[in-house]
Amino acid sequence: MADMRFTCPQCNQDITCDELWGGHQIQCPTCQAEISVPQPEPKTQAPGNTLVPKVPAGGPKLSAGRTQVARSEGALNAPVRQLVAKPKKKSPLPSILVGTLVLAALGAGGYYGWGWLRNRQEKLNTERREVEKKSDGGEVGHIANLYNVLDATEPGGRGLGNLKGGQGTGPKQRTADAPGAIPLPPGTPGGAQPGTAAADQALPLKPAIYTLELASAKIPEGRVNGMISGTNFVPESVRMDATATAQVFRLTQGSLTSPEREILVYLHLKSGETVSGKSWNVSTDMKAPEAPQVTKRWKTNPRYAPAVKSFSTGYVMKLEFGALTNNAVTGKIYLALPDTEQSVVAGLFNASVNAATPTTGTPTTAAPQVANPAVDRAMRDRYGVKR
């Protein structure tokens, strides 16, 4: 029998089968759908032959076209590619801008915040001092409380009269210079010496107000006192020492060789000048040599030597001297240092003036030697020395 070819109406698969199956129902070998095999084209038959085809024995002989099957299997088994989009690269510019803005904000906040905090602290200190003055019974109560603190906390007490080797020996009993006691006349045993801070002990202690504005600096009408490196400062010795290069104004608490606290102001005068009637007004923007050098000394531990820090500019000072009389001079001072502890000293003083010790004298001339002819002749004969 001859074969015929047709296409599956469901999956378009080419199918080849025996033409005797024309008009019968078969199952597509690819999509398994029930389809009708088309009738084959009629052919001229010999006389006597019947045109009704017989169903071939053994079942339908069906085959699918190789080209279509191969293409279908290839389409079904085609690998699927997983396409993953790469992440887009981010620009670092936004992060840099945000960091710059944050740093700028922090810098501006620190700059303006520090000024505000400093003004606020100064205002609180002023209010605290006013409250203390009103709550402790006035100036006398303030002086008594200040002395009590010094007696209880400072090495050797406020007097420091029994220092040995510059070290304190603990709180001591109050002497005649205690608040409320009658000061002894200057020059008497146990009394104040002329030209020293002890002669000013009858004056009240009025606290100094810290400021670095020269116009706002006020000198209280009381005994010179203040704070050095966060500790109360009441000088026990005020003196003017002349050196080879400067006149040194010294405010000292404790021993002169190893003070507990001390302020030194180096004043440069012309040859032959004295501090009598002189005055200095120093602002923070004044530079050397117009601004004298100022040095503070303070002890952090009574067993060790005092620490030293000098200021050649940036501080505020008002210093005035009166007339020089009997190696003593009166005056008043306001000094505020640009340190973190806001050291300040202000008040009236009576300073002793010590002249410099001469360092050169009249040179001595050697006596001329008298020639001795006999000695010369003997020296020449023995050693051949010629003079």
C-alpha positions as CSV (number, residue, x, y, z in Angstrom):
1,M,0.0,0.0,0.0
2,A,1.1,3.6,-0.5
3,D,1.8,6.1,2.3
4,M,0.2,9.5,2.6
5,R,1.3,12.6,4.5
6,F,-0.9,15.2,6.3
7,T,-0.6,17.7,9.1
8,C,-2.1,17.5,12.6
9,P,-4.7,20.3,12.9
10,Q,-3.8,20.6,16.6
11,C,0.0,20.8,16.8
12,N,0.9,21.2,13.0
13,Q,3.0,18.0,13.2
14,D,3.6,16.3,9.9
15,I,2.2,12.7,10.0
16,T,2.8,9.8,7.6
17,C,0.4,6.9,7.5
18,D,-1.0,4.3,5.2
19,E,-3.5,5.7,2.8
20,L,-5.9,2.9,3.8
21,W,-6.6,4.9,7.0
22,G,-8.2,7.7,5.1
23,G,-11.5,8.8,6.7
24,H,-10.7,7.0,10.0
25,Q,-9.9,8.4,13.5
26,I,-6.4,8.1,14.8
27,Q,-4.4,9.5,17.7
28,C,-1.6,12.1,16.9
29,P,1.7,10.5,18.0
30,T,2.9,14.0,19.2
31,C,0.0,15.7,21.0
32,Q,-2.1,12.6,21.5
33,A,-5.2,14.4,20.0
34,E,-7.9,12.5,18.2
35,I,-7.8,13.5,14.6
36,S,-9.4,12.3,11.3
37,V,-7.2,11.1,8.6
38,P,-8.1,12.9,5.4
39,Q,-9.3,10.9,2.4
40,P,-6.6,10.1,-0.2
41,E,-7.0,11.5,-3.6
42,P,-9.1,9.2,-5.8
43,K,-7.2,7.1,-8.4
44,T,-8.4,5.5,-11.6
45,Q,-9.4,1.9,-10.8
46,A,-9.3,-1.1,-13.1
47,P,-12.7,-2.6,-13.9
48,G,-13.9,-5.1,-11.4
49,N,-11.9,-3.6,-8.6
50,T,-13.7,-2.2,-5.6
51,L,-12.9,1.4,-4.4
52,V,-13.7,0.7,-0.7
53,P,-10.4,0.3,1.1
54,K,-9.9,-2.3,3.7
55,V,-8.5,-1.5,7.1
56,P,-4.9,-2.8,7.2
57,A,-4.3,-5.5,9.7
58,G,-1.8,-4.9,12.5
59,G,-2.9,-1.4,13.5
60,P,-2.0,1.9,11.9
61,K,1.4,2.6,10.7
62,L,2.1,6.2,11.8
63,S,5.2,8.1,11.9
64,A,6.0,11.7,12.6
65,G,8.2,13.8,10.3
66,R,11.8,13.8,11.6
67,T,12.3,17.5,10.9
68,Q,9.3,18.6,12.9
69,V,10.0,16.2,15.8
70,A,13.6,17.2,16.1
71,R,12.6,20.9,16.0
72,S,9.9,20.3,18.7
73,E,12.3,18.4,21.0
74,G,14.8,21.1,20.6
75,A,12.2,23.8,21.5
76,L,11.1,21.8,24.5
77,N,14.5,21.1,25.8
78,A,16.0,24.6,25.2
79,P,17.9,25.8,28.2
80,V,16.5,28.8,30.1
81,R,19.1,31.5,30.8
82,Q,18.7,33.3,34.1
83,L,19.4,37.0,33.4
84,V,20.3,39.0,36.6
85,A,20.5,42.7,36.3
86,K,23.8,44.1,37.7
87,P,23.3,46.6,40.5
88,K,23.8,50.2,39.4
89,K,26.9,51.8,40.7
90,K,26.1,54.6,43.2
91,S,27.8,57.9,43.1
92,P,29.9,58.9,46.2
93,L,29.0,62.6,45.8
94,P,25.8,62.5,48.0
95,S,27.8,60.9,50.9
96,I,30.6,63.5,50.5
97,L,28.1,66.4,50.6
98,V,26.3,65.0,53.6
99,G,29.6,64.6,55.5
100,T,30.7,68.1,54.6
101,L,27.5,69.6,55.8
102,V,27.7,67.7,59.1
103,L,31.2,68.8,59.7
104,A,30.3,72.4,58.9
105,A,27.3,72.3,61.3
106,L,29.5,70.8,64.1
107,G,32.2,73.5,63.5
108,A,29.7,76.3,63.6
109,G,28.0,74.9,66.7
110,G,31.3,74.6,68.5
111,Y,32.4,78.1,67.6
112,Y,29.3,79.9,68.6
113,G,28.5,77.5,71.5
114,W,31.9,78.0,73.2
115,G,31.3,81.8,73.2
116,W,27.8,81.4,74.6
117,L,29.0,78.9,77.2
118,R,31.9,81.2,78.3
119,N,29.5,84.2,78.7
120,R,27.1,82.1,80.6
121,Q,29.7,80.8,83.0
122,E,30.9,84.3,83.7
123,K,27.4,85.5,84.4
124,L,26.8,82.5,86.8
125,N,30.1,83.2,88.6
126,T,29.1,86.9,89.1
127,E,25.7,85.8,90.4
128,R,27.2,83.3,92.7
129,R,29.6,85.8,94.2
130,E,26.7,88.2,94.8
131,V,24.7,85.5,96.6
132,E,27.7,84.6,98.7
133,K,28.3,88.2,99.7
134,K,24.7,88.5,100.8
135,S,24.4,85.2,102.5
136,D,27.6,85.1,104.5
137,G,27.1,88.2,106.5
138,G,28.8,90.7,104.2
139,E,32.5,91.4,103.5
140,V,33.6,90.3,107.0
141,G,31.8,86.9,106.6
142,H,33.4,86.5,103.2
143,I,36.8,87.1,104.6
144,A,36.3,84.7,107.5
145,N,35.1,82.0,105.1
146,L,38.0,82.5,102.8
147,Y,40.5,82.2,105.6
148,N,38.8,79.1,107.0
149,V,39.2,77.5,103.6
150,L,42.8,78.4,103.4
151,D,43.5,77.2,107.0
152,A,41.7,73.9,106.3
153,T,43.1,73.1,102.9
154,E,46.3,74.8,102.2
155,P,49.6,73.2,103.2
156,G,50.9,75.1,106.3
157,G,47.6,77.1,106.5
158,R,47.3,80.7,105.3
159,G,50.1,82.0,107.5
160,L,52.8,79.6,106.3
161,G,54.9,81.0,109.1
162,N,56.5,77.7,110.1
163,L,57.6,76.4,106.7
164,K,60.6,74.2,106.5
165,G,62.3,73.9,103.2
166,G,59.3,75.4,101.5
167,Q,56.9,72.7,102.7
168,G,53.8,73.2,104.8
169,T,53.2,71.7,108.2
170,G,49.4,71.6,108.1
171,P,46.8,74.0,109.5
172,K,48.1,76.3,112.2
173,Q,46.5,78.4,114.9
174,R,45.5,81.9,113.9
175,T,47.8,84.7,114.9
176,A,47.2,88.4,115.3
177,D,46.6,88.9,111.6
178,A,43.4,86.9,111.7
179,P,40.1,88.6,110.7
180,G,38.8,90.8,113.4
181,A,42.1,90.9,115.3
182,I,43.7,94.3,115.9
183,P,46.8,94.6,113.6
184,L,50.0,95.3,115.4
185,P,51.9,98.4,114.5
186,P,54.5,98.0,111.7
187,G,58.0,97.4,112.9
188,T,56.9,95.9,116.3
189,P,57.8,92.3,117.1
190,G,55.2,90.1,115.5
191,G,53.7,93.1,113.6
192,A,53.8,93.8,109.9
193,Q,56.9,95.0,108.2
194,P,56.8,98.2,106.2
195,G,56.2,97.8,102.5
196,T,54.8,94.2,102.7
197,A,51.4,92.7,102.2
198,A,51.0,92.2,105.9
199,A,50.7,95.9,106.3
200,D,47.5,95.8,104.2
201,Q,45.8,93.1,106.3
202,A,43.5,95.7,107.8
203,L,41.9,96.1,104.4
204,P,38.9,94.0,103.4
205,L,39.1,91.2,100.9
206,K,36.9,91.9,97.9
207,P,36.8,89.2,95.2
208,A,38.0,90.0,91.7
209,I,35.7,89.6,88.8
210,Y,37.3,87.8,85.8
211,T,37.2,89.5,82.4
212,L,39.4,89.8,79.4
213,E,37.9,93.2,78.4
214,L,40.2,96.1,79.6
215,A,37.2,98.5,79.8
216,S,35.3,96.1,82.1
217,A,38.2,95.4,84.4
218,K,37.5,96.8,87.9
219,I,40.0,97.1,90.7
220,P,38.2,96.4,94.0
221,E,39.0,98.8,96.9
222,G,40.4,96.0,99.1
223,R,43.4,93.9,99.8
224,V,44.9,92.3,96.7
225,N,43.7,88.7,96.2
226,G,42.3,86.4,93.6
227,M,42.5,82.9,92.1
228,I,45.5,81.2,90.5
229,S,45.0,77.9,88.6
230,G,41.7,77.4,90.4
231,T,43.0,77.9,94.0
232,N,42.5,80.9,96.3
233,F,45.4,83.4,96.2
234,V,46.1,85.9,99.0
235,P,49.7,87.2,98.7
236,E,51.7,87.3,101.9
237,S,54.6,89.2,100.3
238,V,54.4,92.0,97.8
239,R,57.8,93.4,96.6
240,M,59.7,94.9,93.8
241,D,63.0,93.3,93.1
242,A,65.5,95.0,90.8
243,T,67.5,92.8,88.4
244,A,70.1,93.5,85.8
245,T,67.4,93.5,83.0
246,A,64.1,94.4,84.6
247,Q,62.1,95.4,87.7
248,V,60.2,92.3,88.9
249,F,56.9,93.0,90.6
250,R,56.2,89.9,92.8
251,L,53.0,88.8,94.5
252,T,53.9,85.7,96.6
253,Q,51.9,83.4,98.8
254,G,54.3,81.1,100.8
255,S,58.0,80.9,100.7
256,L,59.9,83.2,98.3
257,T,62.2,80.3,97.2
258,S,59.4,77.8,96.7
259,P,56.0,79.6,96.8
260,E,52.6,78.0,96.9
261,R,51.4,80.5,94.4
262,E,53.0,83.5,92.8
263,I,52.6,86.2,90.2
264,L,55.6,87.9,88.6
265,V,55.4,91.0,86.3
266,Y,58.6,91.9,84.5
267,L,58.7,95.7,84.0
268,H,61.4,97.1,81.7
269,L,62.3,100.7,82.7
270,K,64.9,103.1,81.3
271,S,68.2,103.5,83.0
272,G,67.7,105.5,86.3
273,E,63.9,105.2,86.2
274,T,61.8,103.9,89.1
275,V,58.2,102.7,89.3
276,S,57.2,105.8,91.2
277,G,54.1,107.2,89.6
278,K,54.2,104.7,86.7
279,S,51.2,102.9,85.3
280,W,50.5,100.2,82.7
281,N,47.2,99.4,80.8
282,V,47.6,96.2,78.8
283,S,44.8,94.8,76.5
284,T,44.7,91.3,74.9
285,D,45.8,92.5,71.5
286,M,48.9,94.4,72.8
287,K,52.2,92.8,71.7
288,A,55.7,92.8,73.3
289,P,57.6,94.8,74.2
290,E,54.8,97.2,75.2
291,A,53.1,94.3,77.1
292,P,55.3,93.2,80.0
293,Q,55.9,89.5,80.5
294,V,53.8,87.9,83.2
295,T,54.5,84.6,84.9
296,K,52.4,82.5,87.2
297,R,53.8,79.8,89.6
298,W,51.7,77.3,91.5
299,K,52.1,74.0,93.3
300,T,50.1,71.0,92.4
301,N,51.8,69.0,95.2
302,P,53.5,70.6,98.2
303,R,56.4,68.1,98.0
304,Y,57.4,69.3,94.5
305,A,58.6,72.5,93.0
306,P,56.0,74.9,91.6
307,A,54.9,74.7,88.0
308,V,55.6,77.7,85.8
309,K,53.7,79.3,82.9
310,S,54.5,82.6,81.2
311,F,52.3,85.0,79.2
312,S,53.7,87.6,76.8
313,T,50.4,88.6,75.3
314,G,46.7,87.8,75.4
315,Y,46.2,89.0,79.1
316,V,44.6,92.1,80.6
317,M,46.4,94.2,83.2
318,K,45.9,97.5,85.0
319,L,48.9,98.3,87.2
320,E,49.4,101.7,88.9
321,F,52.1,102.7,91.3
322,G,52.1,105.6,93.8
323,A,55.0,107.7,95.1
324,L,58.1,105.8,96.2
325,T,58.7,106.5,99.9
326,N,61.3,104.8,102.2
327,N,61.8,101.9,99.9
328,A,58.1,101.2,99.8
329,V,55.4,102.0,97.2
330,T,51.7,101.7,97.2
331,G,49.6,100.8,94.2
332,K,46.7,98.8,92.8
333,I,46.5,96.0,90.2
334,Y,44.0,94.1,88.0
335,L,45.4,91.1,86.2
336,A,43.4,88.4,84.3
337,L,45.3,85.6,82.5
338,P,44.0,83.8,79.4
339,D,44.3,80.3,81.0
340,T,41.6,77.7,81.3
341,E,41.3,78.2,85.0
342,Q,40.6,82.0,84.6
343,S,43.3,83.1,86.9
344,V,42.7,86.6,88.2
345,V,44.3,88.9,90.8
346,A,43.1,92.4,91.8
347,G,43.2,94.9,94.7
348,L,45.4,97.3,96.5
349,F,48.9,96.6,97.7
350,N,51.9,98.1,99.6
351,A,55.1,96.8,98.1
352,S,58.7,96.9,99.4
353,V,61.3,98.0,96.9
354,N,64.7,96.2,96.9
355,A,67.5,97.8,94.9
356,A,69.8,95.7,92.7
357,T,73.1,94.6,94.2
358,P,76.0,96.0,92.2
359,T,77.6,93.3,90.1
360,T,80.8,95.2,89.1
361,G,83.3,97.2,91.1
362,T,86.4,99.3,90.5
363,P,89.1,97.2,89.0
364,T,92.3,96.9,91.1
365,T,95.6,97.9,89.5
366,A,98.7,95.7,90.2
367,A,101.6,97.5,91.9
368,P,104.5,98.1,89.6
369,Q,107.6,96.0,90.2
370,V,110.8,97.8,91.1
371,A,113.9,96.6,89.2
372,N,116.8,95.1,91.3
373,P,120.1,95.3,89.3
374,A,121.7,92.6,91.5
375,V,118.9,90.1,91.0
376,D,118.8,90.8,87.3
377,R,122.5,90.2,86.9
378,A,122.3,86.9,88.9
379,M,119.4,85.7,86.7
380,R,121.3,86.5,83.5
381,D,124.4,84.8,84.7
382,R,122.6,81.6,85.8
383,Y,119.8,81.3,83.2
384,G,120.7,83.6,80.4
385,V,117.4,85.5,80.9
386,K,117.1,88.8,79.1
387,R,114.6,91.4,80.2
